[in-house]
């Protein structure tokens, strides 16, 4: 019932602001065209289409505001007049009352603001979809910002999430193509993300981790968190005085190297994803500033670390190889990698899939690389994927959103940004370093204790493998001749077991290349026989 009333509100807001006019007549569904006589009751008014969309998203709440924030970073997909209006959603959402903000801070920290701070500004510095920020000065003299979660926002978010779940289940039930998109899993992932955003202690912890990752780095600065003033709905951190990344006029006035600034944004993204495996997943322009120091070697400043992401080692590896294969136009490898990592079914015809990918990418690559939008490539590939039952990967949704943000931001700063040539050498180097002997040895030592814990299970695994080989002829058809047991059937398991046993002795005393080699060889022999 709650979801039903929320849906009615969405329909009412959309009608009041005449959002139907954002779609061309031919793009409108039949039921919307049939509703035209009723929509005439809602006059268009004097607002522009961008203003109508912005006000509608603000009225509908945080989930819709965040959707507008993402759209504002895509000037290659969204008209310029709409982008200009949606930019106001980054940090200029209508604030809640000063008295409410002060009450939240005092209840959470247990003291009046006069005792907590030397100075406290009642006027908000910024107001976003989930929280509001005011400035203050600590008793020690440090300038800080005080952030508090909007009152009553939990209920609005619960209503939106309930509605999204209802819509997702309807899509899965009545649309075969919708089932491929796995909408319920995506809503579950988004629910987890936005609920984390309401916990400011978690955001403070994320900020500390990101600050450690970029400690003394010329690429990115993360403000200091003051933990003694942090609670679940209140956070205090160092105030920064950078230039908003979208203020091109100020950046150019201080002679900022815009090309280097855009390229450093790409460097930061790839370092977070592939080296630190901990990336800021809400990098819209309202959360990014540029330091006023050293404009020829510009440094970014990041705030609002409520949403972060990470990938497992397999996703990192397959993502890097897929991107490199696209850069090289090796469509065969792109098709094979999608099968290997389970993004398309195992029985997908590789040749047909390869041809489909080629038909999408080749026309795009006829343009100069600097003119190619990676977002457009993803959209084209996604449209082609429905022929091959490609599954949406919920664990990659945050990464895809972040990449779109980065590219949109980079092209605003430097329209000639060549994301491809910036990313290509980075990925080449990362894959090369991943398989360097030193890195392999480091990973081996890291995971060897886990392998040793499972070592007592090896005899049972060997027995199960041998038993599976012995019973394999029994599952053949009745008319099939009884296969002879080939000489050497048990040779590989026996040799593999022997190598593992020989590896244990040196490993217990001290790690050595000999024990590593014997252990890897033993596992390889057992694995090869089990195929």
Secondary structure, 3 states (H helix, E strand, C coil): CHHHHHHHHHHHHHHHCCHHHHCCHHHCCHHHHHCHHHHCCCCCCCCCHHHHHHHHHHHHCHHHHHHHHHHHCCCCCCCHHHHHHHHHHCCECCCCCHHHHHHHHHHHHCCCHHHHCCEEEEEEEEECCCEEEEEEECCCCCEEEEEEECCCHHHHHHHHHHHHHHHHHHHHHHCHHHHHCCHHHHHHHHHHHHHHHCCHHHHHHHHHHHHHHCCCCCCEEECCECHHHCCCCEEEEECCCCEECCCHHHHHHCCCCHHHHHHHHHHHHHHHHHHHCCEECCCCHHHEEECCCCHHHCCEEECCCCCEECCCHHHHHHHHHHHHHHHCCCHHHHHHHHHHCCCCCCCCCHHHHHHHHHHHHHHHHCCCHHHCCHHHHHHHHHHHHHHHCCCCCHHHHHHHHHHHHHHHHHHHHCCCCCHHHHHHHHHHHHHHHHCCHHHHHHHHHHHHHHHHHCHHHHHHHHHHHHHHHHHHHHHCCCCCCCCCCCCCCCHHHHHHHHHHHHHHHHHHHCCCHHHHHHHHHHHHHHHHHHC
